[in-house]
Amino acid sequence: MHYLFLLIAIVAEVIGTSALKAAEGFTQPWPSLLVVVSYAAAFYFLSLTLSTIPVGVAYAVWSGLGITLIALVGWVVYRQPLDPAGMLGIGLILAGVLVLQLFSRAGTH
């Protein structure tokens, strides 16, 4: 269940961060409300994961996957280019998250 909560936290954070552009400095009410609600949900569900996943591991997965998904949202929704160096950097972030999850003992109690 803790990984489901972590996934919900990641998705909520991606929604909130994506809505920041549309909020235009919090001058647009609906996107601004979406930002606040999404971030509140993200931190709530992240906090639920911390009873079973160490904070460093949970945050590494949350931020690593969040960065990757935000870059994809920027590319698809906002037509922001991803050059080869950016794609390499995102790939390295994902590789780091995978190494942490698959090979590190940091996630065990």
ZABABA-945648 format. One record per residue: residue number from 1; x, y, z of N, C-alpha, C, O in turn; residue in one letter. Coordinates in Angstrom, 3 decimals. Each point is the difference from the previous one (the first is absolute). Example, Ala and Ser with C-alpha at 12.3 -4.5 7.8 and 13.67 -1.06 7.14 Angstrom:
BEGIN
  num    n.east   n.north      n.up   ca.east  ca.north     ca.up    c.east   c.north      c.up    o.east   o.north      o.up  residuo
    1    13.190    -5.690     7.800    -0.890     1.190     0.000     0.900     1.200     0.000     1.036    -0.019     0.665        A
    2    -1.386     1.069    -1.385     0.820     1.190     0.060    -0.770     1.090     0.730     0.509     1.108     0.169        S
% end
This chain:
BEGIN
  num    n.east   n.north      n.up   ca.east  ca.north     ca.up    c.east   c.north      c.up    o.east   o.north      o.up  residuo
    1     0.813    -1.193     0.000    -0.813     1.193     0.000     0.866     1.270     0.000    -0.396     1.030    -0.547        M
    2     1.575    -1.117     1.165     0.858     1.178     0.080     0.493     0.455    -1.369     0.210     1.193    -0.217        H
    3    -0.023    -2.131    -0.703     0.414     0.408    -1.339    -1.152     0.641    -0.771     0.232     0.864    -0.846        Y
    4    -1.452    -1.269     1.120    -1.165     0.668    -0.593    -0.079     1.434     0.503    -0.251     0.916    -0.782        L
    5     0.464    -0.710     2.084     0.002     1.354     0.551     1.117     0.838    -0.619    -0.188     1.184    -0.281        F
    6     1.329    -1.791     0.075     1.113     0.721    -0.621    -0.340     0.370    -1.440     0.310     1.105    -0.445        L
    7    -0.938    -2.008    -0.277    -0.415     0.296    -1.374    -1.025     1.136    -0.031     0.083     0.886    -0.850        L
    8    -1.040    -0.909     1.767    -0.989     1.080     0.075     0.705     1.329     0.299    -0.335     1.028    -0.590        I
    9     1.304    -1.051     1.498     0.755     1.212     0.329     0.725     0.541    -1.227     0.011     1.208    -0.236        A
   10     0.587    -2.091    -0.533     0.736     0.413    -1.203    -0.948     0.609    -1.020     0.283     1.062    -0.554        I
   11    -1.401    -1.722     0.303    -0.967     0.505    -0.991    -0.559     1.350     0.446    -0.138     0.914    -0.813        V
   12    -0.182    -0.786     2.096    -0.531     1.273     0.512     1.033     1.113    -0.152    -0.349     1.123    -0.364        A
   13     1.609    -1.424     0.638     1.049     1.004    -0.142     0.176     0.409    -1.456     0.206     1.177    -0.294        E
   14    -0.286    -2.136    -0.613     0.129     0.303    -1.427    -1.167     0.872    -0.470     0.200     0.935    -0.775        V
   15    -1.403    -1.233     1.234    -1.164     0.821    -0.349     0.186     1.422     0.529    -0.223     0.969    -0.726        I
   16     0.631    -0.846     1.987     0.192     1.319     0.589     1.080     0.804    -0.698    -0.183     1.187    -0.270        G
   17     1.298    -1.821    -0.020     1.088     0.698    -0.674    -0.392     0.379    -1.425     0.356     1.078    -0.475        T
   18    -1.081    -1.950    -0.202    -0.466     0.316    -1.357    -0.966     1.175     0.011     0.006     0.818    -0.920        S
   19    -0.833    -0.726     1.951    -0.976     1.088     0.097     0.654     1.333     0.360    -0.612     1.052    -0.188        A
   20     1.848    -1.076     0.704     0.676     1.253     0.341     0.124     0.932    -1.194    -0.157     1.213     0.142        L
   21     0.434    -1.759    -1.302     0.127     0.846    -1.196    -1.328     0.672    -0.318    -0.042     1.194    -0.297        K
   22    -1.037    -1.958     0.360    -1.326     0.556    -0.294    -0.465     0.980     1.085    -0.828     0.869    -0.272        A
   23     1.350    -1.001     1.491    -0.391     0.892     1.092     0.550     1.417    -0.190    -0.489     0.947     0.616        A
   24     1.495    -0.809    -1.462     0.589     1.305    -0.343     0.262     0.847     1.236    -0.564     1.082     0.166        E
   25     1.433    -1.600     0.698     0.353     0.742     1.210    -1.155     0.115     0.984    -0.102     0.989     0.726        G
   26    -0.753    -1.976    -0.698    -1.184    -0.056     0.865    -0.988     1.136    -0.295    -0.708     0.463     0.894        F
   27     0.669    -0.022    -2.152    -0.980     1.018    -0.396    -1.250    -0.637    -0.603    -1.020     0.672    -0.155        T
   28     1.085    -1.947    -0.182    -1.145    -0.715    -0.562    -0.578    -0.907     1.087     0.687    -0.903     0.476        Q
   29    -1.955     1.136    -0.074    -0.531    -0.696     1.180    -0.081    -1.519    -0.124     0.436    -0.697     0.916        P
   30    -0.967     0.160    -1.995    -0.193    -1.457    -0.076     1.310    -0.766    -0.075     0.182    -0.970     0.736        W
   31     0.735     1.379    -1.606     1.294    -0.703     0.020     0.732     0.170     1.337     0.686    -0.919     0.449        P
   32    -0.825     2.074     0.182     0.633     0.226     1.303    -0.574    -0.939     1.049     0.743    -0.562     0.805        S
   33    -2.051     0.388    -0.808    -0.639    -0.925     0.931     0.481    -1.429    -0.255     0.249    -0.753     0.941        L
   34    -0.120     0.386    -2.218     0.500    -1.332    -0.352     1.425    -0.204     0.532     0.332    -1.082     0.485        L
   35     0.499     2.108    -0.576     1.368    -0.088     0.522    -0.027    -0.285     1.498     0.666    -0.919     0.476        V
   36    -1.436     1.707     0.261    -0.031    -0.133     1.459    -0.556    -1.364     0.422     0.573    -0.666     0.863        V
   37    -1.678     0.258    -1.467    -0.611    -1.294     0.353     0.932    -1.154    -0.375     0.151    -0.953     0.764        V
   38     0.462     1.040    -1.923     0.894    -1.077    -0.447     1.213    -0.137     0.902     0.380    -1.113     0.365        S
   39     0.238     2.244     0.001     1.154    -0.065     0.887    -0.378    -0.503     1.385     0.751    -0.759     0.612        Y
   40    -1.915     1.179    -0.114    -0.460    -0.508     1.303    -0.174    -1.515    -0.056     0.424    -0.711     0.911        A
   41    -1.043     0.224    -1.970    -0.183    -1.447    -0.155     1.351    -0.706    -0.143     0.207    -1.069     0.575        A
   42     0.707     1.665    -1.339     1.317    -0.613    -0.198     0.729    -0.173     1.330     0.527    -1.076     0.285        A
   43    -0.497     2.124     0.521     0.712    -0.099     1.271    -0.721    -0.904     0.986     0.646    -0.683     0.796        F
   44    -1.971     0.667    -0.835    -0.740    -0.901     0.883     0.335    -1.457    -0.333     0.344    -0.778     0.889        Y
   45    -0.446     0.412    -2.171     0.265    -1.388    -0.372     1.477    -0.356     0.149     0.327    -1.144     0.319        F
   46     0.568     2.105    -0.545     1.416    -0.270     0.259     0.202    -0.292     1.485     0.765    -0.896     0.355        L
   47    -1.438     1.638     0.506     0.158    -0.233     1.437    -0.496    -1.388     0.401     0.541    -0.607     0.924        S
   48    -1.560     0.104    -1.605    -0.502    -1.344     0.308     1.019    -1.081    -0.338     0.043    -1.044     0.651        L
   49     0.770     1.291    -1.660     1.001    -1.003    -0.391     1.142    -0.088     1.012     0.688    -1.017     0.085        T
   50    -0.497     2.089     0.678     1.174     0.055     0.871    -0.096    -0.908     1.213     0.972    -0.152     0.740        L
   51    -2.148    -0.458    -0.529    -0.097    -0.968     1.094     0.647    -1.329    -0.374     0.316    -0.806     0.875        S
   52    -0.117     0.576    -2.178     0.587    -1.275    -0.431     1.229     0.154    -0.897     0.814    -0.919    -0.093        T
   53    -0.675     2.054    -0.556     1.146     0.231    -0.890     0.872     1.089     0.623    -0.524     1.041     0.396        I
   54     1.830    -1.249    -0.299     0.874     1.048     0.538    -0.129     1.302    -0.794    -0.197    -0.020    -1.215        P
   55     0.309     1.140     1.909    -0.235     1.299    -0.621     0.921     0.238    -1.199    -0.441     0.545    -1.012        V
   56     1.696    -0.939     1.108     0.925     0.214    -1.115    -0.390    -0.770    -1.246     0.092     0.519    -1.113        G
   57    -0.521    -1.739     1.296    -0.425    -0.836    -1.133    -1.302     0.530    -0.586    -0.121     0.143    -1.217        V
   58    -0.850     0.147     2.076    -1.295     0.502    -0.480     0.188     1.304    -0.766    -0.581     0.184    -1.069        A
   59     1.388     0.716     1.611     0.197     1.289    -0.655     0.771    -0.152    -1.305    -0.286     0.699    -0.972        Y
   60     1.254    -1.597     0.938     0.755    -0.227    -1.234    -0.911    -0.515    -1.112     0.082     0.460    -1.139        A
   61    -0.945    -1.411     1.469    -0.930    -0.536    -0.999    -0.996     1.075    -0.408    -0.273     0.185    -1.186        V
   62    -0.270     0.525     2.174    -1.002     1.045    -0.254     0.577     1.089    -0.900    -0.611     0.370    -1.003        W
   63     1.770     0.133     1.357     0.567     1.096    -0.786     0.519    -0.480    -1.352    -0.158     0.696    -1.003        S
   64     0.772    -1.871     0.964     0.532    -0.510    -1.271    -1.077    -0.263    -1.027     0.115     0.411    -1.155        G
   65    -1.166    -1.099     1.578    -1.099    -0.258    -0.943    -0.765     1.279    -0.304    -0.476     0.194    -1.119        L
   66     0.358     0.682     2.121    -0.675     1.284    -0.232     0.721     0.835    -1.040    -0.635     0.560    -0.894        G
   67     1.957    -0.468     0.997     0.793     0.751    -0.977    -0.202    -0.568    -1.397    -0.184     0.746    -0.962        I
   68     0.220    -2.047     0.860    -0.158    -0.651    -1.304    -1.376     0.277    -0.587    -0.123     0.354    -1.173        T
   69    -0.911    -0.515     1.991    -1.364     0.225    -0.500    -0.253     1.463    -0.343    -0.684     0.295    -0.979        L
   70     1.226     0.619     1.771    -0.156     1.423    -0.292     0.694     0.349    -1.319    -0.535     0.778    -0.790        I
   71     1.698    -1.337     0.549     0.685     0.246    -1.274    -0.847    -0.506    -1.159    -0.079     0.654    -1.040        A
   72    -0.555    -1.814     1.207    -0.866    -0.537    -1.057    -1.244     0.863    -0.194    -0.420     0.232    -1.134        L
   73    -0.178     0.249     2.238    -1.163     0.892    -0.107     0.403     1.288    -0.720    -0.724     0.477    -0.873        V
   74     1.872     0.079     1.238     0.484     1.206    -0.672     0.186    -0.215    -1.486    -0.315     0.875    -0.806        G
   75     0.821    -2.026     0.447     0.242    -0.328    -1.404    -1.318    -0.188    -0.755    -0.168     0.542    -1.092        W
   76    -0.767    -1.306     1.665    -1.250    -0.331    -0.687    -1.010     1.148     0.063    -0.554     0.395    -1.026        V
   77     0.314     0.138     2.218    -1.063     0.986     0.187     0.455     1.403    -0.387    -0.708     0.709    -0.716        V
   78     1.880    -0.308     1.184     0.469     1.369    -0.214     0.981     0.126    -1.164     0.533     1.081    -0.250        Y
   79    -0.295    -2.181    -0.459     0.880    -0.009    -1.176     1.401     0.525     0.306     0.616     0.672    -0.827        R
   80    -0.120    -0.990     2.029     1.338     0.404     0.376     0.981    -1.066    -0.489    -0.184    -1.185     0.278        Q
   81     1.221     1.601    -1.003     0.905    -0.989    -0.596     0.841    -0.736     1.047     0.347     0.545     1.048        P
   82    -0.038    -1.785    -1.368     0.941    -0.799     0.782     1.165    -0.346    -0.919    -0.165    -0.759    -0.955        L
   83     1.323     1.305     1.235     1.162    -0.302    -0.837     0.669    -1.280     0.510    -0.351    -0.507     1.065        D
   84     1.310    -0.006    -1.826     0.651    -1.252     0.406     0.625     0.051     1.402    -0.065    -0.986     0.734        P
   85     0.663     2.112    -0.358     0.590     0.103     1.338    -1.081    -0.080     1.076     0.200    -0.631     1.038        A
   86    -1.347     1.270    -1.287    -1.113    -0.074     0.947    -0.532    -1.410     0.129    -0.290    -0.463     1.103        G
   87     0.161    -0.224    -2.232    -0.474    -1.385     0.039     0.993    -0.908     0.727    -0.399    -0.897     0.743        M
   88     1.698     1.138    -0.962     1.018    -0.769     0.704    -0.101     0.237     1.509     0.053    -0.944     0.788        L
   89    -0.197     2.197    -0.398    -0.130     0.327     1.415    -1.204    -0.668     0.638     0.090    -0.523     1.111        G
   90    -1.214     0.539    -1.808    -1.206    -0.660     0.503     0.224    -1.506     0.092    -0.435    -0.638     0.958        I
   91     1.105     0.079    -1.942     0.320    -1.431     0.041     0.884    -0.344     1.184    -0.183    -1.044     0.627        G
   92     1.136     1.904    -0.315     0.868    -0.240     1.159    -0.773     0.094     1.314     0.262    -0.759     0.933        L
   93    -1.210     1.684    -0.861    -0.853     0.100     1.195    -0.792    -1.293     0.169    -0.046    -0.566     1.091        I
   94    -0.573     0.103    -2.171    -0.759    -1.255     0.060     0.889    -1.179     0.367    -0.402    -0.873     0.769        L
   95     1.608     0.850    -1.319     0.936    -1.081     0.335     0.330     0.037     1.487     0.077    -1.049     0.640        A
   96     0.118     2.225    -0.090     0.287     0.121     1.427    -1.151    -0.500     0.854     0.222    -0.677     1.004        G
   97    -1.452     1.003    -1.389    -1.173    -0.478     0.739    -0.083    -1.521    -0.086    -0.283    -0.665     0.996        V
   98     0.527     0.120    -2.171    -0.048    -1.459    -0.158     1.083    -0.696     0.822    -0.268    -1.016     0.642        L
   99     1.476     1.546    -0.656     1.080    -0.589     0.801    -0.374     0.035     1.475     0.193    -0.982     0.716        V
  100    -0.724     2.102    -0.267    -0.412     0.123     1.399    -1.064    -1.026     0.352     0.069    -0.624     1.059        L
  101    -1.045     0.442    -1.924    -1.099    -0.918     0.280     0.399    -1.466    -0.143    -0.429    -0.836     0.796        Q
  102     1.234     0.520    -1.785     0.287    -1.403    -0.301     1.224    -0.559     0.722     0.041    -1.191     0.309        L
  103     0.947     2.029    -0.039     1.265    -0.527     0.499     0.435     0.528     1.359     0.886    -0.578     0.629        F
  104    -1.488     1.656    -0.170     0.436     0.594     1.257    -0.744    -0.614     1.188    -1.169    -0.370    -0.114        S
  105     1.836     0.271     1.217    -0.636    -0.457     1.234    -0.549     1.181     0.791    -0.508    -0.186     1.105        R
  106     0.600     1.395    -1.649    -0.465     1.198     0.703    -1.505    -0.053     0.261    -0.485     0.618     0.948        A
  107    -0.248    -1.342    -1.771    -1.440    -0.074     0.149    -0.476    -1.017     1.004    -1.203    -0.115     0.232        G
  108     2.107    -0.625     0.369    -0.392    -0.994     0.994     0.172     0.561     1.396     0.816     0.894     0.226        T
  109    -1.578    -1.416     0.694     0.091     0.494     1.390     1.072    -0.740     0.759     0.223     0.275     1.179        H
% end
